[in-house]
Amino acid sequence: MKGKDLFRIVCMTMLFLFFGLYVASRNGYIDYQARNQMILTEEQIKQFEDDVKNDRPIDIKNYIVKEEDLYDNQLSRMSLKVSNTIGHTVQNILDFIFSKLEGMMKTKK
């Protein structure tokens, strides 16, 4: 009995995590991050233009956007694989269910 409960808890947790990540991506969080990066780039371009106008010395290091530290490790790679697997599995299940429902609707006509 405990094995079934543990399995159910793990599955439900993974499902909630998947839906949370899916909602975050659909609500534009990734686009928001990309836009913030673009704004930083535009600020660097303006700074370069101001330096050219004012005859200041130009050094490429002053205009390079500092990239964030990468926190890529085995756990994050594994989590991404699990998330992708869950996503593909849910997609396949939904495709199967809707194809069966479509087949049922066609036969009732």
DSSP file (Angstrom, degrees, kcal/mol; ACC not computed):
  #  RESIDUE AA STRUCTURE BP1 BP2  ACC     N-H-->O    O-->H-N    N-H-->O    O-->H-N    TCO  KAPPA ALPHA  PHI   PSI    X-CA   Y-CA   Z-CA
    1    1 A M     >        0   0    0      0, 0.0     4,-2.0     0, 0.0     5,-0.2   0.000 360.0 360.0 360.0 -39.9    0.0    0.0    0.0
    2    2 A K  H  >  +     0   0    0      1,-0.2     4,-2.7     2,-0.2     5,-0.2   0.862 360.0  56.7 -67.1 -34.2    2.8    2.4    0.8
    3    3 A G  H  > S+     0   0    0      2,-0.2     4,-2.4     1,-0.2    -1,-0.2   0.904 107.9  47.2 -62.5 -41.8    4.5    1.7   -2.5
    4    4 A K  H  > S+     0   0    0      2,-0.2     4,-2.5     1,-0.2    -1,-0.2   0.908 112.8  49.2 -66.7 -41.3    1.3    2.8   -4.4
    5    5 A D  H  X S+     0   0    0     -4,-2.0     4,-2.5     2,-0.2    -2,-0.2   0.914 112.0  47.9 -64.5 -42.3    1.0    5.9   -2.3
    6    6 A L  H  X S+     0   0    0     -4,-2.7     4,-2.6     2,-0.2    -2,-0.2   0.920 112.7  48.8 -64.2 -43.8    4.6    6.9   -2.8
    7    7 A F  H  X S+     0   0    0     -4,-2.4     4,-2.6    -5,-0.2    -2,-0.2   0.911 111.8  49.5 -61.6 -42.8    4.3    6.3   -6.6
    8    8 A R  H  X S+     0   0    0     -4,-2.5     4,-2.5     2,-0.2    -2,-0.2   0.902 111.4  48.8 -63.9 -41.8    1.1    8.3   -6.7
    9    9 A I  H  X S+     0   0    0     -4,-2.5     4,-2.5     2,-0.2    -2,-0.2   0.920 112.5  48.0 -64.8 -44.0    2.7   11.2   -4.8
   10   10 A V  H  X S+     0   0    0     -4,-2.6     4,-2.5     2,-0.2    -2,-0.2   0.930 113.7  47.4 -63.1 -44.9    5.8   11.2   -7.0
   11   11 A C  H  X S+     0   0    0     -4,-2.6     4,-2.3     1,-0.2    -2,-0.2   0.918 113.3  47.5 -63.7 -43.9    3.6   11.1  -10.2
   12   12 A M  H  X S+     0   0    0     -4,-2.5     4,-2.6     2,-0.2    -1,-0.2   0.899 111.7  51.0 -65.2 -40.1    1.4   13.9   -8.9
   13   13 A T  H  X S+     0   0    0     -4,-2.5     4,-2.5     2,-0.2    -2,-0.2   0.930 111.8  46.8 -62.0 -45.5    4.4   16.0   -7.9
   14   14 A M  H  X S+     0   0    0     -4,-2.5     4,-2.4     2,-0.2    -2,-0.2   0.886 112.2  51.0 -64.9 -37.6    6.0   15.6  -11.4
   15   15 A L  H  X S+     0   0    0     -4,-2.3     4,-2.6     2,-0.2    -2,-0.2   0.924 111.3  47.1 -65.5 -44.7    2.7   16.4  -13.0
   16   16 A F  H  X S+     0   0    0     -4,-2.6     4,-2.4     2,-0.2    -2,-0.2   0.899 112.4  50.5 -64.2 -40.2    2.3   19.6  -11.0
   17   17 A L  H  X S+     0   0    0     -4,-2.5     4,-2.6     2,-0.2     5,-0.2   0.920 110.5  49.9 -62.5 -43.2    5.8   20.6  -11.7
   18   18 A F  H  X S+     0   0    0     -4,-2.4     4,-2.6     1,-0.2    -2,-0.2   0.946 112.5  45.8 -60.3 -48.9    5.3   20.1  -15.4
   19   19 A F  H  X S+     0   0    0     -4,-2.6     4,-2.7     1,-0.2    -1,-0.2   0.874 111.6  53.0 -65.0 -35.8    2.2   22.1  -15.5
   20   20 A G  H  X S+     0   0    0     -4,-2.4     4,-2.2     2,-0.2    -1,-0.2   0.930 112.5  43.9 -62.7 -45.2    3.8   24.9  -13.4
   21   21 A L  H  X S+     0   0    0     -4,-2.6     4,-2.2     2,-0.2    -2,-0.2   0.877 113.2  52.3 -66.8 -37.2    6.7   25.1  -15.9
   22   22 A Y  H  X S+     0   0    0     -4,-2.6     4,-2.3    -5,-0.2    -2,-0.2   0.927 110.5  47.1 -64.5 -44.9    4.4   24.9  -18.8
   23   23 A V  H  X S+     0   0    0     -4,-2.7     4,-2.0     1,-0.2    -2,-0.2   0.905 110.9  52.7 -63.9 -41.3    2.3   27.8  -17.5
   24   24 A A  H  <>S+     0   0    0     -4,-2.2     5,-1.8     1,-0.2     6,-0.3   0.904 111.8  45.4 -61.6 -41.1    5.4   29.9  -16.8
   25   25 A S  H ><5S+     0   0    0     -4,-2.2     3,-1.0     1,-0.2     6,-0.2   0.881 112.9  50.1 -71.3 -36.2    6.6   29.4  -20.3
   26   26 A R  H 3<5S+     0   0    0     -4,-2.3    -1,-0.2     1,-0.2    -2,-0.2   0.795 103.7  60.2 -72.0 -27.0    3.2   30.1  -21.8
   27   27 A N  T 3<5S-     0   0    0     -4,-2.0    -1,-0.2    -5,-0.2    -2,-0.2   0.419 120.8-104.5 -83.3   3.0    2.9   33.3  -19.8
   28   28 A G  T <>5S+     0   0    0     -3,-1.0     4,-2.6    -4,-0.2    -3,-0.2   0.691  73.9 139.8  91.6  18.9    6.0   34.7  -21.4
   29   29 A Y  H  ><S+     0   0    0     -5,-1.8     4,-2.0     1,-0.2    -4,-0.1   0.907  79.3  48.0 -62.2 -39.8    8.6   34.4  -18.7
   30   30 A I  H  > S+     0   0    0     -6,-0.3     4,-2.2    -5,-0.2    -1,-0.2   0.908 111.8  49.4 -67.3 -41.4   11.2   33.3  -21.2
   31   31 A D  H  > S+     0   0    0     -6,-0.2     4,-2.6     1,-0.2    -2,-0.2   0.882 108.3  54.7 -63.7 -37.4   10.3   36.3  -23.5
   32   32 A Y  H  X S+     0   0    0     -4,-2.6     4,-2.1     2,-0.2    -2,-0.2   0.914 108.4  47.9 -62.2 -42.8   10.6   38.6  -20.5
   33   33 A Q  H  X S+     0   0    0     -4,-2.0     4,-1.8     2,-0.2    -1,-0.2   0.908 112.1  49.3 -64.4 -41.3   14.1   37.4  -19.9
   34   34 A A  H  X S+     0   0    0     -4,-2.2     4,-2.1     1,-0.2    -2,-0.2   0.891 109.9  51.7 -65.4 -39.4   15.0   37.8  -23.5
   35   35 A R  H  X S+     0   0    0     -4,-2.6     4,-2.4     1,-0.2    -1,-0.2   0.899 107.4  52.5 -64.3 -40.5   13.6   41.3  -23.6
   36   36 A N  H  X S+     0   0    0     -4,-2.1     4,-1.9     1,-0.2    -1,-0.2   0.895 108.9  50.2 -62.0 -39.0   15.6   42.3  -20.5
   37   37 A Q  H  X S+     0   0    0     -4,-1.8     4,-1.8     1,-0.2    -1,-0.2   0.892 109.9  50.9 -65.0 -39.3   18.7   41.0  -22.3
   38   38 A M  H  X S+     0   0    0     -4,-2.1     4,-2.5     2,-0.2    -2,-0.2   0.889 107.2  53.3 -65.5 -39.7   17.8   43.1  -25.3
   39   39 A I  H  X S+     0   0    0     -4,-2.4     4,-2.4     1,-0.2    -1,-0.2   0.912 107.5  51.3 -62.7 -42.1   17.3   46.2  -23.1
   40   40 A L  H  X S+     0   0    0     -4,-1.9     4,-2.0     1,-0.2    -1,-0.2   0.903 109.7  50.4 -60.8 -39.5   20.8   45.8  -21.7
   41   41 A T  H  X S+     0   0    0     -4,-1.8     4,-2.0     2,-0.2    -2,-0.2   0.911 109.1  50.5 -65.8 -41.7   22.2   45.5  -25.2
   42   42 A E  H  X S+     0   0    0     -4,-2.5     4,-2.3     1,-0.2    -1,-0.2   0.886 108.6  52.8 -63.1 -38.3   20.4   48.7  -26.2
   43   43 A E  H  X S+     0   0    0     -4,-2.4     4,-2.2     1,-0.2    -1,-0.2   0.896 108.1  50.6 -63.1 -39.4   21.8   50.5  -23.2
   44   44 A Q  H  X S+     0   0    0     -4,-2.0     4,-2.3     2,-0.2    -2,-0.2   0.884 109.0  51.4 -66.2 -37.7   25.3   49.4  -24.2
   45   45 A I  H  X S+     0   0    0     -4,-2.0     4,-2.6     2,-0.2    -2,-0.2   0.921 110.0  49.2 -64.5 -43.5   24.8   50.7  -27.8
   46   46 A K  H  X S+     0   0    0     -4,-2.3     4,-2.5     1,-0.2    -2,-0.2   0.906 110.1  51.2 -62.3 -40.9   23.7   54.1  -26.4
   47   47 A Q  H  X S+     0   0    0     -4,-2.2     4,-2.2     2,-0.2    -1,-0.2   0.914 110.2  49.7 -63.0 -41.7   26.7   54.2  -24.1
   48   48 A F  H  X S+     0   0    0     -4,-2.3     4,-2.2     2,-0.2    -2,-0.2   0.928 110.8  49.4 -61.3 -46.1   29.0   53.4  -27.1
   49   49 A E  H  X S+     0   0    0     -4,-2.6     4,-2.4     1,-0.2    -2,-0.2   0.903 110.8  50.0 -62.0 -41.2   27.3   56.2  -29.2
   50   50 A D  H  X S+     0   0    0     -4,-2.5     4,-2.2     1,-0.2    -1,-0.2   0.899 109.8  51.1 -63.7 -39.7   27.7   58.7  -26.3
   51   51 A D  H  <>S+     0   0    0     -4,-2.2     5,-2.6     2,-0.2    -2,-0.2   0.876 110.2  49.2 -65.7 -36.6   31.4   57.7  -26.0
   52   52 A V  H ><5S+     0   0    0     -4,-2.2     3,-1.1     3,-0.2    -2,-0.2   0.921 111.4  49.5 -67.5 -43.2   32.0   58.3  -29.7
   53   53 A K  H 3<5S+     0   0    0     -4,-2.4    -2,-0.2     1,-0.2    -1,-0.2   0.887 115.0  43.8 -61.3 -39.3   30.2   61.7  -29.6
   54   54 A N  T 3<5S-     0   0    0     -4,-2.2    -1,-0.2    -5,-0.2    -2,-0.2   0.292 110.1-120.4 -92.9  10.3   32.3   62.8  -26.6
   55   55 A D  T < 5 +     0   0    0     -3,-1.1    -3,-0.2     1,-0.2    -4,-0.1   0.851  55.2 160.0  53.5  40.5   35.6   61.4  -28.0
   56   56 A R      < -     0   0    0     -5,-2.6    -1,-0.2    -6,-0.2     2,-0.1  -0.568  51.5 -89.4 -84.6 155.3   36.1   59.1  -25.1
   57   57 A P        -     0   0    0      0, 0.0     2,-0.5     0, 0.0    -1,-0.1  -0.430  43.6-137.7 -65.0 139.1   38.5   56.2  -25.4
   58   58 A I        +     0   0    0     -2,-0.1     2,-0.4    -3,-0.1     3,-0.0  -0.877  25.7 174.1-107.4 125.1   36.7   53.1  -26.7
   59   59 A D    >   -     0   0    0     -2,-0.5     3,-1.8     1,-0.1     4,-0.4  -0.998  31.4-139.3-129.7 130.1   37.3   49.7  -25.2
   60   60 A I  G >> S+     0   0    0     -2,-0.4     3,-1.5     1,-0.3     4,-0.9   0.794 100.1  67.2 -59.8 -29.1   35.3   46.7  -26.2
   61   61 A K  G 34 S+     0   0    0      1,-0.3    -1,-0.3     2,-0.2     3,-0.1   0.763  93.2  60.6 -64.3 -24.1   35.2   45.5  -22.5
   62   62 A N  G <4 S+     0   0    0     -3,-1.8    -1,-0.3     1,-0.2    -2,-0.2   0.688 110.8  38.8 -75.0 -17.1   33.1   48.5  -21.6
   63   63 A Y  T <4 S+     0   0    0     -3,-1.5     2,-0.4    -4,-0.4    -2,-0.2   0.484  85.3 107.8-114.8  -5.8   30.3   47.4  -24.0
   64   64 A I  S  < S-     0   0    0     -4,-0.9     2,-0.4    -3,-0.1   -23,-0.0  -0.596  70.6-125.4 -77.5 131.2   30.2   43.6  -23.6
   65   65 A V        -     0   0    0     -2,-0.4     2,-0.4     1,-0.1    -2,-0.1  -0.633  26.8-120.3 -75.6 126.8   27.2   42.4  -21.7
   66   66 A K        -     0   0    0     -2,-0.4     2,-0.2     1,-0.1    -1,-0.1  -0.533  27.4-134.7 -70.7 125.2   28.3   40.3  -18.8
   67   67 A E        -     0   0    0     -2,-0.4     3,-0.1     1,-0.1    -1,-0.1  -0.527  21.6-107.8 -81.4 149.0   26.8   36.9  -19.2
   68   68 A E        -     0   0    0     -2,-0.2     2,-0.1     1,-0.1    -1,-0.1  -0.345  40.9 -93.0 -71.5 154.8   25.3   35.2  -16.2
   69   69 A D        -     0   0    0      1,-0.1     2,-0.5    -2,-0.0    -1,-0.1  -0.419  39.7-123.3 -65.3 141.5   27.0   32.3  -14.6
   70   70 A L        -     0   0    0     -2,-0.1    -1,-0.1     1,-0.1    -3,-0.0  -0.759  20.7-170.2 -89.4 130.8   25.9   28.9  -15.9
   71   71 A Y        +     0   0    0     -2,-0.5     2,-0.5     2,-0.1     5,-0.2  -0.210  32.4 148.2-111.1  40.9   24.6   26.6  -13.2
   72   72 A D        +     0   0    0      4,-0.1     2,-0.3     3,-0.1    -2,-0.1  -0.653  15.6 144.8 -81.1 122.2   24.6   23.6  -15.6
   73   73 A N     >  -     0   0    0     -2,-0.5     4,-2.3     1,-0.0     5,-0.2  -0.858  63.8 -84.0-145.6-178.5   25.2   20.4  -13.8
   74   74 A Q  H  > S+     0   0    0     -2,-0.3     4,-2.5     1,-0.2     5,-0.2   0.877 124.0  52.5 -60.4 -40.2   24.2   16.7  -13.8
   75   75 A L  H  > S+     0   0    0      2,-0.2     4,-2.6     1,-0.2    -1,-0.2   0.918 110.6  46.5 -65.1 -43.4   21.0   17.3  -11.8
   76   76 A S  H  > S+     0   0    0      2,-0.2     4,-2.2     1,-0.2    -1,-0.2   0.891 113.3  49.3 -68.4 -37.5   19.8   20.1  -14.0
   77   77 A R  H  X S+     0   0    0     -4,-2.3     4,-2.1     2,-0.2    -2,-0.2   0.921 113.2  46.9 -64.5 -42.8   20.5   18.1  -17.2
   78   78 A M  H  X S+     0   0    0     -4,-2.5     4,-2.6    -5,-0.2    -2,-0.2   0.903 111.1  51.7 -65.6 -40.7   18.6   15.1  -15.7
   79   79 A S  H  X S+     0   0    0     -4,-2.6     4,-2.7     1,-0.2    -1,-0.2   0.895 109.1  50.9 -62.5 -40.1   15.7   17.3  -14.6
   80   80 A L  H  X S+     0   0    0     -4,-2.2     4,-2.7     2,-0.2    -1,-0.2   0.909 110.3  48.9 -63.9 -42.0   15.5   18.7  -18.1
   81   81 A K  H  X S+     0   0    0     -4,-2.1     4,-2.5     2,-0.2    -2,-0.2   0.921 112.7  47.8 -63.2 -43.4   15.4   15.2  -19.6
   82   82 A V  H  X S+     0   0    0     -4,-2.6     4,-2.7     2,-0.2    -2,-0.2   0.925 112.6  49.2 -63.5 -43.9   12.7   14.2  -17.1
   83   83 A S  H  X S+     0   0    0     -4,-2.7     4,-2.5     1,-0.2    -2,-0.2   0.918 112.4  47.4 -62.1 -44.1   10.7   17.3  -17.9
   84   84 A N  H  X S+     0   0    0     -4,-2.7     4,-2.6     2,-0.2    -1,-0.2   0.900 112.0  50.6 -64.1 -40.0   11.0   16.7  -21.6
   85   85 A T  H  X S+     0   0    0     -4,-2.5     4,-2.5     2,-0.2    -2,-0.2   0.920 111.3  47.9 -63.7 -43.7   10.0   13.1  -21.2
   86   86 A I  H  X S+     0   0    0     -4,-2.7     4,-2.8     2,-0.2     5,-0.2   0.920 111.9  50.9 -62.3 -43.1    7.0   14.0  -19.1
   87   87 A G  H  X S+     0   0    0     -4,-2.5     4,-2.3     1,-0.2    -2,-0.2   0.922 112.2  45.1 -61.2 -45.5    6.0   16.6  -21.7
   88   88 A H  H  X S+     0   0    0     -4,-2.6     4,-2.6     2,-0.2    -1,-0.2   0.894 113.6  50.7 -66.0 -39.0    6.3   14.2  -24.6
   89   89 A T  H  X S+     0   0    0     -4,-2.5     4,-2.6     2,-0.2    -2,-0.2   0.933 111.4  46.7 -64.5 -46.4    4.4   11.5  -22.7
   90   90 A V  H  X S+     0   0    0     -4,-2.8     4,-2.7     1,-0.2     5,-0.2   0.913 112.7  51.0 -61.7 -42.1    1.5   13.9  -21.8
   91   91 A Q  H  X S+     0   0    0     -4,-2.3     4,-2.6    -5,-0.2    -2,-0.2   0.921 111.4  47.3 -61.2 -44.5    1.4   15.1  -25.4
   92   92 A N  H  X S+     0   0    0     -4,-2.6     4,-2.4     2,-0.2    -2,-0.2   0.900 112.2  49.7 -64.3 -41.0    1.2   11.5  -26.7
   93   93 A I  H  X S+     0   0    0     -4,-2.6     4,-2.7     2,-0.2    -2,-0.2   0.935 112.7  46.7 -63.3 -46.1   -1.5   10.6  -24.1
   94   94 A L  H  X S+     0   0    0     -4,-2.7     4,-2.7     1,-0.2     5,-0.3   0.906 111.8  51.0 -64.2 -40.9   -3.6   13.6  -25.1
   95   95 A D  H  X S+     0   0    0     -4,-2.6     4,-2.1    -5,-0.2    -1,-0.2   0.919 112.1  47.6 -60.0 -43.2   -3.1   12.9  -28.8
   96   96 A F  H  X S+     0   0    0     -4,-2.4     4,-2.2     2,-0.2    -2,-0.2   0.931 112.9  47.8 -63.1 -47.0   -4.3    9.3  -28.2
   97   97 A I  H  X S+     0   0    0     -4,-2.7     4,-2.5     1,-0.2    -2,-0.2   0.929 114.1  45.9 -62.2 -46.0   -7.3   10.4  -26.2
   98   98 A F  H  X S+     0   0    0     -4,-2.7     4,-2.4     1,-0.2    -1,-0.2   0.845 110.6  53.0 -69.7 -31.9   -8.4   13.0  -28.7
   99   99 A S  H  X S+     0   0    0     -4,-2.1     4,-2.2    -5,-0.3    -1,-0.2   0.905 111.3  47.1 -67.6 -38.6   -7.9   10.6  -31.6
  100  100 A K  H  X S+     0   0    0     -4,-2.2     4,-2.2     2,-0.2    -2,-0.2   0.907 112.8  49.0 -67.1 -41.0  -10.1    8.1  -29.9
  101  101 A L  H  X S+     0   0    0     -4,-2.5     4,-2.2     2,-0.2    -2,-0.2   0.896 110.9  50.7 -64.0 -39.2  -12.7   10.7  -29.1
  102  102 A E  H  X S+     0   0    0     -4,-2.4     4,-2.0     1,-0.2    -2,-0.2   0.913 110.0  50.0 -63.1 -42.6  -12.6   11.9  -32.7
  103  103 A G  H  X S+     0   0    0     -4,-2.2     4,-1.6     1,-0.2    -2,-0.2   0.879 110.2  50.2 -63.3 -38.4  -13.1    8.3  -33.9
  104  104 A M  H  X S+     0   0    0     -4,-2.2     4,-1.2     1,-0.2    -1,-0.2   0.879 109.5  51.1 -67.0 -38.4  -16.1    7.9  -31.5
  105  105 A M  H  X S+     0   0    0     -4,-2.2     4,-0.6     1,-0.2    -2,-0.2   0.872 109.4  50.5 -67.8 -36.5  -17.7   11.1  -32.8
  106  106 A K  H >< S+     0   0    0     -4,-2.0     3,-0.6     1,-0.2    -1,-0.2   0.861 109.0  50.8 -69.4 -35.3  -17.3   10.0  -36.4
  107  107 A T  H 3< S+     0   0    0     -4,-1.6    -1,-0.2     1,-0.2    -2,-0.2   0.757 103.8  59.0 -76.6 -22.3  -18.9    6.6  -35.8
  108  108 A K  H 3<        0   0    0     -4,-1.2    -1,-0.2     1,-0.2    -2,-0.2   0.650 360.0 360.0 -79.7 -15.1  -22.0    8.1  -34.0
  109  109 A K    <<        0   0    0     -4,-0.6    -1,-0.2    -3,-0.6    -2,-0.1   0.518 360.0 360.0 -70.1 360.0  -23.0   10.2  -37.1
